[in-house]
């Protein structure tokens, strides 16, 4: 007997995974390679990739990321995806001919999904089935429910009505030779209220070929509901698999627990390991090639590829080439601004509901016998750390355990703030301090390999709190704001996104896992033991969850800073930073606002002042014109702390500049008469 299938759907737009809502709002989540490798580690039943781009290009060239894209079109990307995908793969998007179908099958797809062109040219279904077999022809149907309760098929990404019902179109597609129907509800897309069961029932009951139901999943119970209450052969979803840790295993376990017979849950597959396995020879060649370019002062690798021009949000000062991947809407407004408006519109009554949700999570997972802390808070000793501890301990009344990764670059003010926390809050505080000898090596390697001397900080704070949580049996780790959601509008406030291994690896670690550093400068596995993330089996056993407080508490950094200064004696910097006007941020690392952020300017042409000014514009604290003036004053400044860092790692400034130049992005920089210039210097008015 064939088991019902549980199918993740990945929506691609210009090479990036996007979150979709109502077929209109698209928010960039990240590249597909890390996500698909993660799904492979869980042994998913099947995978559907739908490319919803209107143009066949992807702009993914980044010298500081481990996953590098050699080509710029969809087929080249599909080949890369197929290399890490060990599950049945359906690929859809811009299929208009038999040649297109063959090209996608040859690039690694097992099936091809056809949507708009199947409706416009039904003979494509028949010819494809006759020549290649029905088993590889999937007809994708996007259905809209009208106010009178009737359903209609829409094409062109939900923009064009057809006048045909999804039942009639599914029957015709079956007659023409389609081997499967992929059925999606436009109304339910991204809403999270569950499947349109009536739609699934009507279409799956009208045809004999398998039907995959999609659209509307917001919680794991919806999968079981779709399978139990309709005759579909498989249930699918896109957004939810990007939101939570162990999302696929937990969703499948929920189906099995409800009595649905499915293939078993897989964790920590020995055949498809979670951690990337790097081609050491290839990676060493990349490193040597970069150092050779630096020695010759060549700068970045030359490219003949043509990329879309850099543009800025029309409301804030954020660029399209941002470090946090971001999408713009048709009006030129970034998703960060759009999601910021949504956050402002949340009424106080809703924040009260969210606060209670956080209380419920903590109560359900607290130690009733008092044998351990109620939760862990990952803290650096900064203003956010103070506010998180204040809220959990003194507002909600729970007892947290504070855990810090100590990167050895604290300012004097930051050091005092860090050590003061245990006293002002009356809590236990674990501070992990790696060997300074190791830290110096990781600082230098991070800079030379990915242009990020603070890589060790990112992977350290991302790993150690979660590692200790599994060892101590504490299932909840509290994080502050969702950084990528706040700056780039990566998710909706209704998604309640949690901490995931994929986010850690792709965004915070740039694709460089702990094992990448082995045997470099004599570094061993024992040296990197603290940087290893807990296994999926450990996470599953403890029920570990990383909760972002910004989903449950109104988050405004300026207000929080004032509160913790007045209530707990939090200190701000007594002298201004070189590269931003704020004095209360990143006191835990003197290089974060300085030389580390200077590398963002070198790579992408903007810096920390842009981040801060953007947040203040969205909060209504600053006009866009004032923000632009501040950006022009601060973003380009070479910081004073560079001298300290160069002495720390034994490097000259000339060596630093030459290596830094190899990371310059050609979409931003050009070299004339030995000097670097930005093609588009500043945000346009």
C-alpha positions as CSV (number, residue, x, y, z in Angstrom):
1,X,0.0,0.0,0.0
2,X,1.2,3.5,-0.8
3,X,1.6,5.7,2.3
4,X,0.1,9.2,2.3
5,X,2.9,11.7,1.6
6,X,3.9,14.8,3.5
7,X,5.6,17.2,1.0
8,X,7.6,20.4,1.7
9,X,7.2,23.1,-1.0
10,X,9.9,25.5,-1.7
11,X,9.0,28.7,-3.5
12,X,11.9,30.3,-5.5
13,X,12.0,33.8,-6.7
14,X,15.2,34.9,-8.5
15,X,17.1,32.0,-6.8
16,X,16.0,32.7,-3.3
17,X,13.4,30.9,-1.1
18,X,10.5,33.2,-0.4
19,X,7.6,33.3,2.0
20,X,4.3,33.8,0.1
21,X,1.0,35.2,1.2
22,X,-2.0,35.5,-1.1
23,X,0.3,35.1,-4.1
24,X,1.1,38.9,-3.7
25,X,3.5,39.3,-0.8
26,X,6.9,37.6,-1.1
27,X,9.6,37.8,1.6
28,X,13.0,36.4,1.1
29,X,14.1,33.7,3.5
30,X,17.4,32.6,2.0
31,X,19.1,30.3,-0.5
32,X,17.6,26.8,-1.2
33,X,20.8,24.7,-0.8
34,X,21.0,24.7,3.0
35,X,17.2,24.2,3.3
36,X,17.2,21.2,0.9
37,X,20.2,19.6,2.6
38,X,18.3,19.9,5.9
39,X,15.2,18.3,4.4
40,X,17.3,15.5,3.0
41,X,18.7,14.9,6.5
42,X,15.1,14.2,7.6
43,X,14.4,11.8,4.8
44,X,11.3,13.7,3.5
45,X,8.8,11.8,1.3
46,X,9.1,14.2,-1.6
47,X,10.0,17.8,-2.5
48,X,8.3,20.3,-4.7
49,X,10.1,23.4,-6.0
50,X,8.1,26.1,-7.7
51,X,10.0,28.9,-9.4
52,X,7.6,31.9,-9.3
53,X,10.1,34.4,-10.9
54,X,8.9,36.4,-13.8
55,X,12.5,36.6,-15.2
56,X,15.0,33.8,-15.5
57,X,17.9,35.1,-13.4
58,X,19.1,34.9,-9.9
59,X,21.4,37.5,-8.3
60,X,23.2,35.3,-5.7
61,X,26.9,36.3,-6.1
62,X,28.4,36.8,-2.6
63,X,32.1,36.4,-1.9
64,X,31.5,36.0,1.8
65,X,29.1,33.0,1.6
66,X,30.3,29.4,1.5
67,X,27.6,28.4,-1.0
68,X,28.6,30.2,-4.2
69,X,26.5,30.2,-7.4
70,X,28.5,29.9,-10.7
71,X,25.5,30.6,-13.0
72,X,22.6,33.0,-13.0
73,X,19.7,31.1,-14.5
74,X,17.1,28.6,-13.1
75,X,18.5,25.5,-14.8
76,X,22.0,26.0,-13.4
77,X,20.4,26.5,-10.0
78,X,18.4,23.3,-10.4
79,X,21.5,21.3,-11.1
80,X,23.0,22.6,-7.8
81,X,19.8,21.7,-6.0
82,X,19.8,18.2,-7.5
83,X,23.3,17.6,-6.2
84,X,22.1,17.9,-2.6
85,X,18.6,16.5,-3.1
86,X,18.2,12.8,-2.4
87,X,14.4,12.6,-2.6
88,X,11.8,12.6,-5.4
89,X,11.9,16.2,-6.8
90,X,9.2,18.0,-8.7
91,X,10.2,21.3,-10.4
92,X,7.8,23.9,-11.8
93,X,8.1,27.4,-13.3
94,X,8.1,28.9,-16.8
95,X,7.5,25.6,-18.5
96,X,6.2,26.3,-22.0
97,X,7.4,23.5,-24.2
98,X,8.4,19.8,-24.3
99,X,12.0,21.1,-24.6
100,X,11.5,22.9,-21.3
101,X,10.2,19.7,-19.6
102,X,13.2,17.7,-21.0
103,X,15.6,20.4,-19.8
104,X,14.4,20.3,-16.3
105,X,14.3,16.5,-16.2
106,X,17.9,16.4,-17.5
107,X,18.9,18.9,-14.8
108,X,17.8,16.6,-12.0
109,X,14.0,16.9,-11.6
110,X,11.9,13.7,-11.4
111,X,8.7,15.4,-12.3
112,X,7.8,18.7,-13.9
113,X,4.9,20.9,-12.7
114,X,3.0,22.9,-15.4
115,X,0.6,25.7,-14.5
116,X,-0.3,28.6,-16.8
117,X,1.0,27.1,-20.0
118,X,-0.9,23.8,-19.4
119,X,-4.1,25.8,-19.4
120,X,-3.2,27.9,-22.4
121,X,-1.8,25.0,-24.4
122,X,-3.5,21.8,-23.1
123,X,-1.7,19.8,-25.8
124,X,1.5,20.3,-23.8
125,X,0.1,17.9,-21.2
126,X,-0.8,15.3,-23.8
127,X,2.5,15.6,-25.7
128,X,4.5,15.5,-22.5
129,X,2.7,12.4,-21.3
130,X,2.9,10.6,-24.6
131,X,6.6,11.3,-25.1
132,X,7.9,11.2,-21.5
133,X,5.2,9.3,-19.5
134,X,2.4,10.5,-17.3
135,X,4.4,9.9,-14.2
136,X,6.5,13.0,-14.8
137,X,3.7,15.4,-15.7
138,X,2.2,17.3,-12.8
139,X,-0.5,19.9,-13.5
140,X,-0.6,22.7,-10.9
141,X,-3.9,24.3,-10.2
142,X,-4.3,27.6,-8.4
143,X,-7.9,28.0,-7.3
144,X,-9.7,31.1,-5.8
145,X,-12.9,30.9,-3.8
146,X,-15.2,33.8,-4.7
147,X,-17.6,35.4,-2.2
148,X,-20.5,33.3,-3.5
149,X,-18.6,30.1,-2.6
150,X,-17.8,29.2,-6.2
151,X,-14.2,28.2,-7.2
152,X,-12.3,29.4,-10.2
153,X,-8.9,28.5,-11.7
154,X,-6.4,31.4,-11.9
155,X,-3.2,31.4,-13.9
156,X,-0.2,33.8,-14.2
157,X,0.6,33.6,-10.5
158,X,-3.0,34.2,-9.5
159,X,-3.5,37.3,-11.6
160,X,-5.6,36.0,-14.6
161,X,-9.0,34.4,-14.2
162,X,-9.9,31.5,-16.5
163,X,-13.7,31.0,-16.0
164,X,-13.1,27.3,-15.4
165,X,-13.7,25.5,-12.1
166,X,-10.9,23.5,-10.6
167,X,-12.9,20.3,-10.7
168,X,-13.5,20.6,-14.5
169,X,-9.9,21.6,-15.2
170,X,-8.6,18.7,-13.1
171,X,-10.8,16.2,-15.0
172,X,-9.6,17.6,-18.3
173,X,-5.9,17.4,-17.2
174,X,-6.4,13.8,-16.3
175,X,-8.0,13.0,-19.6
176,X,-5.0,14.7,-21.4
177,X,-2.5,12.4,-19.5
178,X,-1.5,14.3,-16.4
179,X,-0.1,11.9,-13.8
180,X,-0.8,14.1,-10.8
181,X,-2.5,17.3,-9.6
182,X,-0.9,19.9,-7.4
183,X,-3.8,21.9,-5.9
184,X,-3.3,25.2,-4.2
185,X,-5.7,27.6,-2.6
186,X,-5.0,31.2,-3.3
187,X,-7.3,32.4,-0.5
188,X,-5.5,30.3,2.1
189,X,-2.0,31.0,0.9
190,X,0.2,32.2,3.8
191,X,-2.8,32.7,6.1
192,X,-2.2,29.7,8.4
193,X,-5.9,28.8,9.0
194,X,-5.7,25.4,7.5
195,X,-6.5,23.8,4.2
196,X,-9.6,24.6,2.2
197,X,-11.1,21.2,2.8
198,X,-14.0,21.8,0.5
199,X,-11.7,22.5,-2.4
200,X,-9.5,19.5,-1.7
201,X,-12.6,17.2,-1.3
202,X,-14.2,18.3,-4.5
203,X,-11.1,18.0,-6.7
204,X,-9.6,14.8,-5.2
205,X,-13.0,13.2,-5.3
206,X,-13.4,14.0,-9.0
207,X,-10.3,12.4,-10.4
208,X,-8.5,9.1,-10.1
209,X,-4.9,10.4,-10.3
210,X,-3.1,11.5,-7.1
211,X,-3.9,14.9,-5.8
212,X,-1.6,17.0,-3.6
213,X,-3.3,19.5,-1.4
214,X,-1.6,22.8,-0.5
215,X,-2.3,26.2,0.9
216,X,-3.1,27.4,4.4
217,X,-1.1,25.3,6.9
218,X,-0.3,27.2,10.1
219,X,0.2,24.3,12.6
220,X,1.1,20.7,12.4
221,X,-2.5,19.5,13.1
222,X,-3.6,20.9,9.7
223,X,-1.6,18.2,7.9
224,X,-3.4,15.3,9.6
225,X,-6.7,17.1,9.1
226,X,-6.2,17.4,5.4
227,X,-5.4,13.7,5.1
228,X,-8.1,12.5,7.4
229,X,-11.0,14.6,6.0
230,X,-10.3,14.6,2.3
231,X,-9.3,11.9,-0.3
232,X,-6.0,13.7,-1.2
233,X,-3.0,11.4,-1.6
234,X,-0.6,13.9,-0.2
235,X,-0.5,17.2,1.8
236,X,2.0,19.9,1.2
237,X,3.0,23.3,2.6
238,X,5.7,25.9,2.1
239,X,5.9,28.5,4.8
240,X,5.7,26.4,7.9
241,X,8.8,24.3,7.1
242,X,10.8,27.5,7.2
243,X,9.5,28.6,10.6
244,X,10.4,26.0,13.3
245,X,13.1,23.6,14.3
246,X,12.5,20.0,13.4
247,X,9.4,21.2,11.5
248,X,9.2,18.2,9.1
249,X,9.8,15.4,11.8
250,X,7.4,17.1,14.2
251,X,4.7,17.5,11.5
252,X,5.0,13.9,10.4
253,X,5.0,12.7,14.1
254,X,1.8,14.6,14.6
255,X,0.2,12.8,11.6
256,X,1.4,9.4,12.9
257,X,0.1,10.2,16.4
258,X,-3.3,11.0,14.9
259,X,-3.5,7.5,13.5
260,X,-2.4,8.1,9.9
261,X,0.0,5.5,8.6
262,X,3.1,7.1,7.1
263,X,6.8,6.4,6.6
264,X,8.6,6.8,9.9
265,X,10.3,9.9,11.2
266,X,14.0,10.2,10.4
267,X,16.5,12.1,12.6
268,X,20.3,12.4,12.2
269,X,20.4,10.3,9.0
270,X,23.9,8.7,8.7
271,X,23.5,8.8,4.9
272,X,22.7,12.5,4.6
273,X,24.4,14.2,7.6
274,X,23.1,17.6,8.8
275,X,26.6,19.3,8.9
276,X,28.0,20.1,5.4
277,X,30.8,17.9,4.2
278,X,33.3,20.2,2.6
279,X,35.6,19.4,-0.3
280,X,38.8,20.4,1.4
281,X,40.9,20.5,-1.7
282,X,38.4,22.8,-3.5
283,X,38.0,25.1,-0.4
284,X,41.8,25.3,0.0
285,X,42.1,26.3,-3.7
286,X,39.6,29.1,-3.1
287,X,41.5,30.3,-0.1
288,X,44.8,30.3,-1.9
289,X,43.3,32.0,-4.9
290,X,41.9,34.8,-2.6
291,X,45.3,35.3,-0.9
292,X,47.0,35.4,-4.3
293,X,44.6,38.2,-5.4
294,X,45.3,40.0,-2.2
295,X,49.0,39.8,-2.6
296,X,48.7,41.3,-6.1
297,X,46.1,43.9,-5.0
298,X,43.8,42.6,-7.7
299,X,40.6,43.0,-5.7
300,X,37.5,40.7,-6.3
301,X,37.3,38.1,-9.1
302,X,36.3,39.6,-12.4
303,X,32.9,38.7,-13.8
304,X,31.1,39.3,-17.1
305,X,27.7,38.7,-15.5
306,X,25.2,41.5,-15.7
307,X,23.3,42.1,-12.4
308,X,20.3,44.2,-11.7
309,X,21.2,47.7,-10.5
310,X,21.3,48.4,-6.7
311,X,18.4,50.4,-5.5
312,X,17.2,51.7,-2.2
313,X,13.9,51.5,-0.4
314,X,11.7,54.5,-1.1
315,X,10.7,54.8,2.5
316,X,13.9,54.0,4.5
317,X,17.5,53.9,3.5
318,X,18.0,50.1,3.0
319,X,19.6,48.9,-0.2
320,X,18.5,45.9,-2.3
321,X,22.0,44.3,-1.8
322,X,21.5,44.1,1.9
323,X,23.3,41.4,4.0
324,X,19.9,40.3,5.2
325,X,18.2,39.1,2.0
326,X,15.2,41.3,1.2
327,X,12.5,41.8,-1.3
328,X,10.8,45.0,-2.6
329,X,7.2,45.4,-3.5
330,X,5.9,47.0,-6.7
331,X,6.1,50.5,-5.1
332,X,9.8,50.2,-4.3
333,X,9.1,49.7,-0.6
334,X,11.2,47.0,1.2
335,X,9.6,44.2,3.1
336,X,11.3,45.5,6.3
337,X,9.2,48.7,6.1
338,X,6.0,46.8,5.2
339,X,6.4,44.4,8.1
340,X,7.2,47.3,10.4
341,X,3.9,48.9,9.6
342,X,2.2,45.6,10.3
343,X,3.9,45.5,13.7
344,X,2.9,49.1,14.6
345,X,-0.7,48.2,13.7
346,X,-0.9,45.4,16.2
347,X,-3.3,46.6,18.9
348,X,-2.5,46.5,22.6
349,X,-5.1,43.8,23.1
350,X,-3.2,41.6,20.7
351,X,0.0,42.2,22.6
352,X,-1.8,41.1,25.8
353,X,-2.7,37.9,24.0
354,X,0.8,37.4,22.8
355,X,2.2,38.0,26.3
356,X,-0.1,35.3,27.6
357,X,1.1,32.9,24.9
358,X,4.7,33.4,26.1
359,X,3.6,32.8,29.7
360,X,1.8,29.6,28.6
361,X,5.0,28.4,26.8
362,X,7.1,29.0,29.9
363,X,4.6,27.5,32.3
364,X,4.3,24.3,30.2
365,X,8.0,23.9,30.1
366,X,9.1,25.0,33.5
367,X,10.5,22.6,36.1
368,X,7.6,22.2,38.5
369,X,9.8,20.8,41.3
370,X,12.3,23.8,41.0
371,X,15.1,21.4,40.0
372,X,16.3,23.7,37.2
373,X,15.8,27.1,35.7
374,X,12.6,27.8,33.9
375,X,14.4,28.8,30.7
376,X,17.8,29.9,29.3
377,X,18.4,33.4,28.0
378,X,21.3,33.9,25.6
379,X,22.9,37.2,26.7
380,X,25.8,39.3,25.6
381,X,25.2,41.9,28.4
382,X,23.8,44.5,26.0
383,X,20.6,46.5,26.3
384,X,18.5,43.6,24.7
385,X,20.0,41.1,27.2
386,X,18.9,43.4,30.1
387,X,15.4,43.9,28.7
388,X,14.9,40.2,28.1
389,X,16.0,39.3,31.6
390,X,13.9,42.1,33.1
391,X,10.8,40.9,31.3
392,X,11.2,37.2,31.9
393,X,12.3,37.6,35.6
394,X,10.7,40.7,36.9
395,X,7.6,41.1,34.7
396,X,6.6,37.5,34.1
397,X,8.1,36.0,37.3
398,X,10.1,33.1,35.8
399,X,13.7,32.2,36.8
400,X,16.1,32.2,33.9
401,X,19.6,30.9,33.6
402,X,21.8,33.4,31.7
403,X,24.4,32.0,29.2
404,X,27.1,34.1,27.5
405,X,29.6,33.4,24.8
406,X,32.6,35.6,25.6
407,X,34.5,36.6,22.5
408,X,37.3,38.5,24.4
409,X,36.5,41.8,22.6
410,X,34.4,43.5,25.3
411,X,34.6,47.3,25.8
412,X,35.1,48.4,29.4
413,X,31.5,49.5,29.6
414,X,30.3,46.3,28.1
415,X,32.3,44.2,30.5
416,X,30.8,46.1,33.5
417,X,27.3,45.6,32.1
418,X,27.9,41.9,31.6
419,X,29.2,41.2,35.0
420,X,26.5,43.3,36.7
421,X,23.6,41.2,35.4
422,X,23.8,38.4,38.0
423,X,23.6,40.9,40.8
424,X,20.9,43.3,39.6
425,X,18.6,40.5,38.5
426,X,19.5,37.9,41.1
427,X,20.1,35.1,38.6
428,X,22.7,32.5,37.8
429,X,25.0,33.3,34.9
430,X,27.3,31.0,32.9
431,X,30.0,32.7,30.9
432,X,31.9,30.5,28.4
433,X,35.4,31.9,27.6
434,X,37.3,30.1,24.8
435,X,41.0,30.0,24.7
436,X,42.4,33.4,23.5
437,X,44.9,31.6,21.4
438,X,42.0,29.9,19.6
439,X,40.1,33.1,19.3
440,X,43.0,34.9,17.6
441,X,43.1,32.1,15.0
442,X,39.4,32.2,14.4
443,X,39.4,36.0,14.1
444,X,42.1,35.8,11.4
445,X,40.6,32.8,9.6
446,X,37.1,34.3,9.6
447,X,38.4,37.5,8.0
448,X,40.5,35.8,5.4
449,X,37.9,33.1,4.4
450,X,34.7,35.1,4.6
451,X,35.5,38.7,5.4
452,X,34.0,38.3,8.9
453,X,36.4,38.3,11.9
454,X,33.3,37.9,14.2
455,X,32.3,34.5,12.7
456,X,33.4,32.9,16.0
457,X,31.0,35.2,17.9
458,X,28.1,34.3,15.7
459,X,28.6,30.6,15.8
460,X,29.5,30.7,19.5
461,X,26.4,32.5,20.7
462,X,24.2,30.5,18.3
463,X,25.6,27.1,19.6
464,X,26.5,27.2,23.3
465,X,23.1,28.2,24.8
466,X,21.4,25.5,22.8
467,X,24.1,23.0,23.6
468,X,23.8,23.6,27.3
469,X,20.0,23.6,27.1
470,X,20.0,20.0,25.9
471,X,22.6,19.0,28.5
472,X,20.7,20.6,31.4
473,X,17.3,19.5,30.1
474,X,15.9,23.0,29.8
475,X,13.6,23.1,26.8
476,X,13.2,26.8,26.2
477,X,15.9,29.2,25.1
478,X,14.9,32.9,24.9
479,X,16.3,35.1,22.1
480,X,15.5,38.8,21.6
481,X,14.2,40.2,18.3
482,X,14.3,38.2,15.1
483,X,17.1,40.2,13.4
484,X,16.3,39.3,9.8
485,X,12.6,39.8,10.4
486,X,13.1,43.2,12.0
487,X,15.6,44.6,9.4
488,X,14.5,42.8,6.2
489,X,10.9,41.8,6.9
490,X,11.7,38.2,6.3
491,X,8.6,36.9,8.0
492,X,5.1,38.0,9.1
493,X,4.5,38.9,12.8
494,X,1.8,36.1,12.7
495,X,4.3,33.4,11.8
496,X,5.9,33.2,15.3
497,X,9.1,32.1,13.8
498,X,11.5,30.2,16.1
499,X,15.2,29.5,16.2
500,X,16.4,26.8,13.7
501,X,19.7,25.1,12.8
502,X,19.2,26.2,9.2
503,X,19.0,29.9,10.1
504,X,22.1,29.5,12.3
505,X,24.1,27.8,9.5
506,X,23.0,29.9,6.6
507,X,22.6,33.4,8.0
508,X,24.7,33.6,11.1
509,X,27.5,31.3,10.1
510,X,27.4,32.2,6.3
511,X,27.4,28.4,5.5
512,X,30.7,27.8,7.4
513,X,30.0,25.1,10.0
514,X,32.4,24.4,12.9
515,X,34.1,21.6,11.0
516,X,35.2,23.9,8.2
517,X,38.0,25.3,10.5
518,X,39.5,21.8,11.2
519,X,43.2,21.5,10.4
520,X,43.5,25.2,9.6
521,X,46.2,26.8,11.7
522,X,46.3,23.6,13.7
523,X,42.7,23.8,14.9
524,X,41.3,20.4,16.1
525,X,37.9,19.0,16.7
526,X,38.5,19.3,20.5
527,X,39.2,23.0,20.0
528,X,35.8,23.4,18.3
529,X,33.8,21.1,20.6
530,X,31.9,24.0,22.2
531,X,30.8,25.3,18.7
532,X,29.1,22.1,17.8
533,X,25.3,22.3,17.8
534,X,23.2,19.7,19.6
535,X,22.1,16.7,17.4
536,X,18.5,16.5,16.2
537,X,18.0,13.5,18.5
538,X,19.0,15.6,21.5
539,X,16.8,18.5,20.3
540,X,13.8,16.1,19.8
541,X,14.4,14.4,23.2
542,X,14.4,17.6,25.2
543,X,11.7,19.3,23.0
544,X,14.1,22.2,22.6
545,X,12.7,25.5,21.2
546,X,14.3,28.8,20.6
547,X,11.7,31.6,21.2
548,X,12.1,35.1,19.9
549,X,10.6,37.5,22.4
550,X,9.8,40.1,19.7
551,X,7.0,37.9,18.6
552,X,5.3,38.2,22.0
553,X,6.4,41.6,23.3
554,X,6.3,45.0,21.6
555,X,9.9,45.5,20.6
556,X,11.3,49.1,20.5
557,X,15.1,49.3,21.2
558,X,15.1,53.0,22.1
559,X,12.4,52.5,24.8
560,X,14.1,49.4,26.1
561,X,17.4,51.2,26.4
562,X,15.9,54.0,28.5
563,X,14.1,51.5,30.7
564,X,17.2,49.4,31.6
565,X,19.3,52.5,32.1
566,X,16.9,53.9,34.6
567,X,15.9,50.7,36.3
568,X,19.2,48.6,36.4
569,X,22.0,51.1,35.8
570,X,22.8,49.9,32.3
571,X,25.7,52.0,31.0
572,X,26.0,53.3,27.4
573,X,29.3,54.2,25.7
574,X,30.9,57.3,27.1
575,X,32.3,58.2,23.7
576,X,30.7,58.1,20.2
577,X,31.3,55.3,17.8
578,X,33.1,56.0,14.5
579,X,30.5,54.3,12.3
580,X,27.1,55.1,13.9
581,X,25.4,57.7,16.0
582,X,23.9,55.3,18.6
583,X,25.9,54.8,21.8
584,X,24.0,51.9,23.3
585,X,24.5,49.0,20.9
586,X,27.2,46.3,20.6
587,X,29.1,47.1,23.7
588,X,30.0,43.4,24.0
589,X,32.4,43.7,21.1
590,X,34.4,46.7,20.3
591,X,34.8,45.6,16.7
592,X,31.1,45.0,16.0
593,X,30.3,48.6,15.3
594,X,33.8,49.2,14.0
595,X,36.0,47.0,11.9
596,X,33.5,44.2,11.6
597,X,30.9,46.6,10.3
598,X,33.4,48.3,8.1
599,X,33.7,45.1,6.2
600,X,30.0,45.3,5.4
601,X,30.7,48.7,3.8
602,X,33.6,47.2,1.9
603,X,31.5,44.3,0.6
604,X,28.1,45.9,0.0
605,X,28.5,49.6,0.3
606,X,26.5,50.3,3.4
607,X,27.0,50.0,7.2
608,X,25.8,50.0,10.7
609,X,24.5,53.6,10.5
610,X,22.2,52.5,7.7
611,X,20.8,49.7,10.0
612,X,20.2,52.1,12.9
613,X,18.8,54.9,10.8
614,X,16.5,52.6,9.0
615,X,15.1,51.3,12.3
616,X,14.6,54.9,13.5
617,X,12.9,56.0,10.3
618,X,10.5,53.1,10.6
619,X,9.9,53.9,14.3
620,X,9.0,57.5,13.3
621,X,12.0,58.9,15.2
622,X,13.8,60.3,12.2
623,X,13.0,61.6,8.7
624,X,14.4,59.8,5.6
625,X,16.3,63.0,4.7
626,X,17.9,63.1,8.2
627,X,18.7,59.4,7.9
628,X,20.4,59.9,4.5
629,X,22.6,62.7,6.0
630,X,23.7,60.4,8.9
631,X,24.4,57.5,6.5
632,X,26.6,59.8,4.4
633,X,28.4,60.9,7.5
634,X,29.1,57.6,9.1
635,X,28.9,54.6,6.7
636,X,32.2,55.1,4.9
637,X,34.4,55.8,8.0
638,X,37.4,53.6,8.6
639,X,37.3,52.9,12.4
640,X,39.9,53.4,15.0
641,X,39.6,50.0,16.5
642,X,41.2,48.5,13.4
643,X,44.6,49.2,15.0
644,X,43.7,47.0,18.0
645,X,42.4,44.2,15.9
646,X,45.5,44.2,13.6
647,X,47.7,43.9,16.6
648,X,45.5,41.1,18.0
649,X,45.9,38.9,14.9
650,X,49.4,40.1,13.8
651,X,48.4,41.7,10.5
652,X,49.4,44.9,8.8
653,X,46.9,47.5,7.6
654,X,48.1,47.0,4.0
655,X,47.5,43.3,4.3
656,X,44.0,44.0,5.8
657,X,43.1,46.4,3.0
658,X,44.3,44.0,0.2
659,X,42.3,41.1,1.6
660,X,39.3,43.2,2.3
661,X,39.2,44.4,-1.3
662,X,38.8,40.8,-2.6
663,X,35.3,40.8,-1.0
664,X,34.1,43.9,-2.8
665,X,30.9,43.3,-4.8
666,X,31.0,44.3,-8.5
667,X,27.3,45.4,-8.2
668,X,28.5,48.2,-5.9
669,X,32.2,48.9,-6.6
670,X,34.4,49.8,-9.5
671,X,38.1,50.7,-9.6
672,X,39.4,53.7,-11.4
673,X,43.0,54.9,-11.3
674,X,43.8,52.7,-8.4
675,X,40.8,54.0,-6.3
676,X,37.5,52.3,-5.4
677,X,34.3,54.1,-6.3
678,X,30.6,53.2,-5.7
679,X,28.6,53.1,-8.8
680,X,25.5,54.5,-6.9
681,X,27.0,56.4,-4.0
682,X,24.0,57.0,-1.8
683,X,20.2,56.5,-1.5
684,X,18.3,58.4,-4.1
685,X,15.8,61.0,-2.9
